């Protein structure tokens, strides 16, 4: 059962990236595509976190506005760069490179005060190693 869910997740992730590629090939602008994706995701995200999540988000914004704004701006910039690269290159090469974002996520997590253990670091190294192997 768990392997089935993992396979379904992998298929969905690959599928939405291919949809981004098709939209970009149809001359959608990266910024417009990103805005549309966020517009579609907002109601789903809002419903999934509920009122408790919204309150926690507002508290985090009040307590650490710089971290939230820098994190949001960094994520926005990185996704726009990804979409631009996807419009210029093949999906396989761009997605392989994007998988290395795990390292950047770990750096941001450390900056946010999260403690990293061996398991987390090992996972990041394995993902990057896999990305390097796929790229070759």
C-alpha positions as CSV (number, residue, x, y, z in Angstrom):
1,X,0.0,0.0,0.0
2,X,2.8,2.4,0.9
3,X,4.6,1.7,-2.3
4,X,1.4,2.4,-4.2
5,X,1.0,5.8,-2.6
6,X,4.7,6.6,-3.3
7,X,4.2,5.6,-6.9
8,X,1.0,7.7,-7.2
9,X,2.9,10.7,-5.6
10,X,5.8,10.3,-8.1
11,X,3.3,10.2,-11.0
12,X,1.6,13.3,-9.8
13,X,4.8,15.2,-9.3
14,X,6.1,14.2,-12.8
15,X,2.7,15.0,-14.3
16,X,2.4,18.5,-13.0
17,X,5.9,19.3,-14.1
18,X,5.1,18.0,-17.6
19,X,1.9,20.2,-17.5
20,X,4.1,23.2,-16.6
21,X,6.4,22.3,-19.6
22,X,3.4,22.0,-22.0
23,X,2.0,25.4,-20.7
24,X,5.4,27.0,-21.3
25,X,5.6,25.5,-24.8
26,X,2.2,27.0,-25.5
27,X,3.8,30.4,-24.8
28,X,2.6,31.0,-21.3
29,X,4.8,33.4,-19.4
30,X,6.6,31.9,-16.4
31,X,5.3,34.7,-14.1
32,X,1.7,34.2,-15.3
33,X,1.9,30.5,-15.0
34,X,3.3,30.8,-11.4
35,X,0.5,33.2,-10.5
36,X,-2.2,30.8,-11.9
37,X,-0.6,27.9,-10.0
38,X,-0.7,29.9,-6.8
39,X,-4.3,30.9,-7.4
40,X,-5.3,27.3,-7.9
41,X,-3.4,26.1,-4.9
42,X,-4.5,28.8,-2.4
43,X,-8.0,27.4,-1.7
44,X,-6.7,23.9,-1.3
45,X,-3.8,25.0,1.0
46,X,-6.2,27.3,3.0
47,X,-8.6,24.5,3.6
48,X,-6.0,22.0,4.5
49,X,-4.4,24.0,7.3
50,X,-7.6,25.3,8.8
51,X,-8.0,28.1,11.3
52,X,-5.2,26.7,13.6
53,X,-2.8,26.8,10.7
54,X,-3.8,30.3,9.7
55,X,-3.3,31.6,13.3
56,X,0.1,29.9,13.5
57,X,1.1,31.4,10.2
58,X,0.1,34.9,11.3
59,X,2.0,34.4,14.6
60,X,5.1,33.4,12.7
61,X,4.8,36.4,10.4
62,X,4.4,38.7,13.5
63,X,7.3,37.1,15.3
64,X,9.7,36.7,12.4
65,X,8.7,39.0,9.5
66,X,12.1,39.1,8.0
67,X,12.5,35.3,7.9
68,X,9.0,34.9,6.4
69,X,9.5,37.6,3.7
70,X,13.0,36.4,2.8
71,X,11.8,32.8,2.7
72,X,8.8,33.7,0.6
73,X,10.8,35.8,-1.8
74,X,13.5,33.1,-2.1
75,X,10.9,30.5,-2.9
76,X,9.2,32.7,-5.4
77,X,12.5,33.6,-7.1
78,X,13.6,30.0,-7.2
79,X,10.4,28.8,-8.8
80,X,10.4,31.5,-11.4
81,X,14.0,30.6,-12.3
82,X,12.9,27.0,-12.5
83,X,10.0,27.9,-14.9
84,X,12.3,30.0,-17.0
85,X,14.8,27.1,-17.2
86,X,12.0,24.7,-18.0
87,X,10.9,27.0,-20.9
88,X,14.5,26.9,-22.3
89,X,15.5,23.3,-21.7
90,X,14.3,19.7,-21.5
91,X,12.1,18.7,-18.5
92,X,14.4,15.9,-17.5
93,X,17.5,18.0,-17.1
94,X,15.7,20.8,-15.3
95,X,13.9,18.5,-12.9
96,X,17.1,16.7,-12.1
97,X,18.8,20.0,-11.2
98,X,15.7,21.1,-9.2
99,X,16.0,18.0,-7.0
100,X,19.2,19.5,-5.6
101,X,17.0,22.2,-3.9
102,X,16.9,19.8,-1.0
103,X,20.3,21.3,0.0
104,X,19.0,24.8,0.0
105,X,16.0,23.7,2.0
106,X,18.3,22.3,4.6
107,X,20.2,25.5,4.8
108,X,17.0,27.5,5.2
109,X,15.8,25.0,7.9
110,X,19.1,25.5,9.8
111,X,18.6,29.3,9.5
112,X,15.1,28.9,10.9
113,X,16.5,27.1,13.9
114,X,15.8,23.5,13.0
115,X,18.3,21.0,14.2
116,X,19.6,18.6,11.5
117,X,20.3,15.0,12.3
118,X,22.2,12.3,10.4
119,X,19.1,11.0,8.8
120,X,18.1,14.4,7.3
121,X,21.6,15.1,6.1
122,X,21.9,11.5,4.7
123,X,18.7,12.0,2.8
124,X,19.8,15.3,1.3
125,X,23.1,13.7,0.2
126,X,21.2,10.8,-1.4
127,X,18.9,13.0,-3.3
128,X,21.7,15.1,-4.7
129,X,23.7,12.0,-5.5
130,X,20.7,10.6,-7.4
131,X,20.3,13.9,-9.3
132,X,24.0,13.8,-10.3
133,X,23.7,10.1,-11.5
134,X,20.5,10.9,-13.5
135,X,22.2,13.9,-15.1
136,X,25.0,11.7,-16.3
